[in-house]
Amino acid sequence: MTRTGDAQPASGAGVRPWGAIVVFVIAAAFLSVAAGDPQGDLVPCGGGLQSGGGSDIIDLDAATARVVERGTAVKFRVRFARRPPAPDRAGKPWRVDLLLRDPSLPDYSFGYYHHVNRIVRYDAVASPRVQILLLPEQGLNEYFAVRIESRTLVIRLPGRLLVQDEDLAGVPLHRLRWSAISRDGGICDRIGTGRPTRKITGAVADDLPDPPASAPTTLPAPTPVGRGGLGGWAWATIAVGILVGLASSAMWMTRRRARRRSGPTDRGPAGS
């Protein structure tokens, strides 16, 4: 004679809630990675009263900076909340400034930017290019490796245009700190606080050829100021892995308990 235990739900039924939790955790984690900057957070440029018009076409969504071409170049990607017009033919074109700080150089103020020593500037004009303002050297470079992909501005620059390679041992791009600010008329949007504190990440091999750069020209002298972590995307990626691992472990433990409860039945003495 056999004695059956209490009825238990099928293992699949007990797992479904955990499956929903896993899907929710993964979706929430990836959304947090993509949300580099809140939408609708435009501010007056320079912190004063808004002036000079402008529109929300420069509302930023996220931005990244990664080392590419075996450590010899850096690629910036600045994504907008919606696709901006490029070229911008309505009044003064909108602009994106990538603010850079090399800790081996003096800090400068330039307009309402502070604690910077390089500015990579893109204006949405008919002939797309970037200007690289070298503040300590009072110089300027122009470079043409820029394009718009849907709602993302992509700028790829050789490291030799941003940092010095005095001992010919390679350009130390990882020491740079950066931020991004967009501007249209009198309104601006920025990544984080707008100060260049974010790390450049990654080490991606990429052998695309470099477009030619023009020779430096002279700029008016800027005003020097006193000298003043893992990047947010990297921490978010680590968090995704941890959350997915915890959710998967919880789902496995639930299935194991369900199999034990609905496992082999108890049997009486032989011959009964």
C-alpha positions as CSV (number, residue, x, y, z in Angstrom):
1,M,0.0,0.0,0.0
2,T,1.3,3.4,-0.8
3,R,0.6,6.7,0.9
4,T,0.7,9.9,-1.1
5,G,1.7,13.2,0.4
6,D,-0.2,16.5,0.2
7,A,-0.8,17.8,-3.4
8,Q,1.7,20.3,-4.6
9,P,1.4,22.6,-7.6
10,A,3.4,21.8,-10.7
11,S,7.0,23.0,-10.6
12,G,6.3,25.3,-13.5
13,A,3.5,27.0,-11.6
14,G,5.7,27.7,-8.6
15,V,8.4,29.2,-10.9
16,R,6.3,31.6,-12.9
17,P,6.4,34.5,-10.3
18,W,10.2,34.2,-10.2
19,G,10.3,34.3,-14.0
20,A,8.4,37.5,-14.0
21,I,10.8,38.9,-11.4
22,V,13.8,38.0,-13.5
23,V,12.3,39.7,-16.6
24,F,11.5,42.8,-14.5
25,V,15.0,43.0,-12.9
26,I,16.8,42.7,-16.3
27,A,14.5,45.3,-17.9
28,A,14.9,47.7,-15.1
29,A,18.7,47.3,-15.0
30,F,19.1,47.9,-18.7
31,L,16.8,50.9,-18.6
32,S,19.0,52.4,-15.8
33,V,22.1,51.9,-18.0
34,A,20.5,53.8,-20.9
35,A,19.2,56.6,-18.8
36,G,22.4,58.7,-18.7
37,D,20.6,62.1,-18.3
38,P,16.9,62.9,-17.4
39,Q,14.8,64.3,-20.1
40,G,13.4,67.9,-19.9
41,D,16.2,69.2,-17.6
42,L,17.2,72.1,-19.7
43,V,18.8,75.0,-17.8
44,P,19.8,78.6,-18.7
45,C,23.4,78.7,-19.9
46,G,25.8,80.1,-17.3
47,G,23.3,79.7,-14.5
48,G,21.5,83.1,-15.1
49,L,18.1,83.9,-16.5
50,Q,17.3,82.2,-19.7
51,S,17.9,84.5,-22.7
52,G,18.5,84.4,-26.4
53,G,15.8,81.9,-27.3
54,G,16.6,78.2,-27.8
55,S,14.5,75.0,-27.9
56,D,14.4,71.5,-26.5
57,I,16.1,70.0,-29.6
58,I,19.3,69.8,-27.5
59,D,17.8,67.8,-24.7
60,L,20.4,65.1,-23.9
61,D,19.6,61.5,-23.1
62,A,23.0,59.9,-22.5
63,A,26.7,60.1,-23.4
64,T,29.7,57.8,-23.4
65,A,33.5,58.1,-24.1
66,R,35.5,54.9,-25.0
67,V,39.1,54.2,-25.9
68,V,39.3,52.7,-29.4
69,E,41.9,51.8,-32.1
70,R,44.0,49.8,-29.6
71,G,44.3,52.7,-27.2
72,T,45.3,55.4,-29.7
73,A,41.9,57.2,-30.1
74,V,38.7,58.0,-28.3
75,K,35.1,57.8,-29.5
76,F,32.4,60.1,-28.0
77,R,28.7,59.3,-28.4
78,V,26.2,61.9,-27.4
79,R,22.6,60.8,-27.6
80,F,19.7,63.2,-27.7
81,A,16.1,62.6,-26.5
82,R,15.0,63.0,-30.1
83,R,16.8,63.5,-33.4
84,P,18.1,67.1,-33.7
85,P,18.2,68.9,-37.1
86,A,21.6,68.7,-38.7
87,P,22.5,71.0,-40.2
88,D,20.5,73.4,-38.1
89,R,19.2,76.2,-40.5
90,A,16.9,77.9,-38.0
91,G,18.9,80.8,-36.6
92,K,22.2,80.1,-34.8
93,P,23.1,76.4,-35.0
94,W,22.9,74.3,-31.8
95,R,26.2,73.2,-30.3
96,V,27.8,70.4,-28.3
97,D,30.9,71.0,-26.2
98,L,32.8,68.1,-24.8
99,L,34.7,69.4,-21.8
100,L,38.0,67.6,-21.0
101,R,40.4,67.9,-18.1
102,D,44.0,66.5,-18.3
103,P,45.3,66.4,-14.7
104,S,48.9,66.9,-15.9
105,L,48.0,70.4,-17.3
106,P,46.8,73.6,-15.6
107,D,43.1,74.1,-15.2
108,Y,41.4,77.1,-17.0
109,S,38.1,78.9,-17.1
110,F,36.6,79.6,-20.5
111,G,33.3,81.4,-20.6
112,Y,31.1,79.7,-18.0
113,Y,33.2,76.5,-18.1
114,H,35.6,76.0,-15.2
115,H,38.4,73.5,-14.4
116,V,38.9,72.5,-18.0
117,N,41.9,72.5,-20.4
118,R,40.5,71.0,-23.6
119,I,37.2,71.7,-25.3
120,V,35.9,69.6,-28.3
121,R,33.3,71.7,-30.0
122,Y,30.7,70.7,-32.6
123,D,28.4,73.2,-34.3
124,A,25.5,71.8,-36.3
125,V,26.5,73.5,-39.6
126,A,26.4,72.3,-43.2
127,S,30.1,71.2,-43.2
128,P,30.4,69.0,-40.1
129,R,33.6,69.2,-38.2
130,V,34.8,69.7,-34.6
131,Q,37.1,72.3,-33.2
132,I,39.6,71.2,-30.5
133,L,40.4,74.2,-28.2
134,L,43.8,73.6,-26.5
135,L,43.5,76.1,-23.6
136,P,47.0,75.9,-22.0
137,E,48.7,76.0,-25.5
138,Q,46.3,78.7,-26.7
139,G,45.8,76.7,-29.9
140,L,43.0,75.2,-32.0
141,N,42.7,72.1,-34.2
142,E,40.0,71.2,-36.6
143,Y,39.0,67.6,-37.3
144,F,36.4,66.0,-39.5
145,A,35.6,62.6,-38.0
146,V,32.1,63.5,-36.9
147,R,28.7,62.2,-38.0
148,I,25.0,62.0,-36.8
149,E,23.5,58.5,-36.4
150,S,19.8,58.9,-35.9
151,R,19.7,60.9,-32.6
152,T,23.3,60.2,-31.7
153,L,26.3,62.5,-32.4
154,V,29.5,60.4,-32.9
155,I,32.9,62.0,-32.7
156,R,36.1,59.9,-33.1
157,L,39.4,61.7,-32.3
158,P,43.1,60.5,-32.3
159,G,44.5,60.7,-28.9
160,R,47.5,62.7,-30.1
161,L,45.1,65.7,-30.6
162,L,44.1,65.6,-26.9
163,V,47.1,64.5,-24.8
164,Q,50.8,64.7,-25.3
165,D,53.0,61.6,-26.0
166,E,56.3,63.0,-24.8
167,D,58.1,59.7,-24.4
168,L,56.5,58.0,-27.4
169,A,55.1,55.3,-25.1
170,G,51.5,55.8,-26.2
171,V,48.9,58.5,-25.4
172,P,47.5,58.2,-21.8
173,L,43.8,58.7,-22.7
174,H,42.6,57.0,-19.5
175,R,43.8,59.9,-17.3
176,L,41.4,62.3,-19.1
177,R,38.1,63.3,-17.4
178,W,35.2,64.6,-19.5
179,S,31.6,65.8,-19.6
180,A,29.2,67.0,-22.3
181,I,27.1,70.2,-22.6
182,S,24.7,71.0,-25.4
183,R,23.5,74.5,-26.2
184,D,20.8,76.2,-28.3
185,G,20.5,79.9,-27.9
186,G,20.4,80.7,-24.2
187,I,19.5,77.2,-22.9
188,C,21.7,74.3,-22.2
189,D,21.6,70.7,-21.1
190,R,24.5,68.8,-19.5
191,I,25.6,65.3,-18.5
192,G,25.7,65.2,-14.7
193,T,27.0,68.5,-13.2
194,G,28.7,69.5,-16.4
195,R,32.1,69.4,-14.8
196,P,34.7,67.1,-16.5
197,T,34.8,64.3,-13.8
198,R,33.7,61.2,-15.8
199,K,36.3,58.6,-16.8
200,I,37.0,57.5,-20.4
201,T,36.4,53.7,-20.4
202,G,37.0,50.7,-22.7
203,A,39.8,49.3,-24.8
204,V,38.2,48.3,-28.1
205,A,40.4,47.3,-31.1
206,D,39.3,49.2,-34.2
207,D,41.4,49.8,-37.3
208,L,39.4,52.4,-39.2
209,P,41.8,55.0,-40.8
210,D,42.1,58.5,-39.4
211,P,40.9,61.5,-41.5
212,P,43.5,64.2,-41.8
213,A,43.7,67.0,-39.2
214,S,44.5,70.6,-39.9
215,A,47.5,72.5,-38.3
216,P,46.9,74.3,-35.0
217,T,46.0,78.0,-35.0
218,T,46.2,80.6,-32.2
219,L,43.4,81.4,-29.8
220,P,43.0,84.3,-27.3
221,A,44.5,83.4,-23.9
222,P,41.9,81.9,-21.5
223,T,41.9,82.7,-17.8
224,P,43.8,80.1,-15.6
225,V,42.2,79.0,-12.3
226,G,43.5,77.0,-9.4
227,R,43.9,73.2,-9.8
228,G,41.0,71.6,-8.7
229,G,35.6,57.2,-10.2
230,L,34.7,53.5,-12.2
231,G,32.4,55.3,-14.8
232,G,28.7,55.2,-14.3
233,W,28.1,52.8,-17.3
234,A,30.7,50.4,-15.9
235,W,29.0,50.3,-12.5
236,A,25.6,49.8,-14.1
237,T,26.9,46.9,-16.1
238,I,28.3,45.3,-13.0
239,A,24.9,45.8,-11.2
240,V,23.1,44.1,-14.1
241,G,25.3,41.0,-13.7
242,I,24.8,40.9,-9.9
243,L,21.0,41.3,-10.2
244,V,20.6,38.7,-12.9
245,G,22.8,36.2,-10.9
246,L,20.7,36.7,-7.7
247,A,17.4,36.3,-9.6
248,S,18.7,33.1,-11.4
249,S,19.8,31.6,-8.0
250,A,16.5,32.3,-6.4
251,M,14.6,30.7,-9.4
252,W,16.8,27.6,-9.2
253,M,16.2,27.2,-5.4
254,T,12.5,27.6,-5.9
255,R,12.5,24.8,-8.6
256,R,14.5,22.5,-6.3
257,R,12.1,22.9,-3.4
258,A,9.2,22.3,-5.7
259,R,10.7,19.1,-7.0
260,R,11.4,17.9,-3.4
261,R,7.8,18.5,-2.4
262,S,6.4,16.7,-5.4
263,G,9.1,13.9,-5.4
264,P,8.9,10.1,-4.7
265,T,6.0,8.9,-2.5
266,D,6.5,7.2,0.9
267,R,6.0,3.4,0.8
268,G,4.8,1.0,3.5
269,P,6.6,-2.2,4.6
270,A,7.2,-4.8,1.9
271,G,4.3,-7.2,1.3
272,S,1.6,-5.0,2.8
